[in-house]
Amino acid sequence: MHYQYLNGENWQNIWIVGDLHGCRSQLDALLLEKGFDKQNDLLISVGDLIDRGPDSLGCLQLLEEPWFRCVRGNHEEMALQALQCHDSLLWTLNGGEWFYQLKGAQLIAARHALRQLKSLPLILHLQLAERIVVVAHADYPADRYAWEQPLDWHQVVWNRERIAQLKAGDAARIAGADDFYFGHTPLQHPLETGNLHYIDTGAVFGNSLTLLRLQ
């Protein structure tokens, strides 16, 4: 499943959060501060739930929550590759060593949660009344959005060319949807230009976690 469709009418408020990287306590504090309602609200993640931070397992447990949705990030991709191909080098070099330190029940829980990553979409299509909001981890590598359009899926989770161009002053938009939200590249503050929103503000590196309300 590359694309997943969500109808905003099913929730009262819809929030989106930047890369968590194991920062579960920061997320929980923010949700409490914002008055997040687990019975009626939805939280969307731009991916990279795991690695580098203190509680990757706690962030993986979000996948069990009915109020949570997530796209697959490059750290989820590295984890899946490590487990499927039994080659952990790339993952451990990028923060995956936490998994190999687990034992007993925690290891069993982590293995179960990591298997669920295979079912995460790469693109979330969120219909908000007359607005279309698209969520992907790193990029939507096309000039125009279209539902179930084939893409270079590696670029969806890894690409930094577009944000590099934006930071260099080249303003740009992607046609076909009203707003696009991405993570992947740590920033001091959210970067918004045209209809593009980059919201990874490097919480795992000591910065604040970005949580925005879409509806």
Summary of the structure (lengths in Angstrom):
residues: 215
radius of gyration: 16.5
end to end distance: 25.2
largest distance: 50.7
contacts: 713
relative contact order: 0.20
helix: 35%
strand: 20%
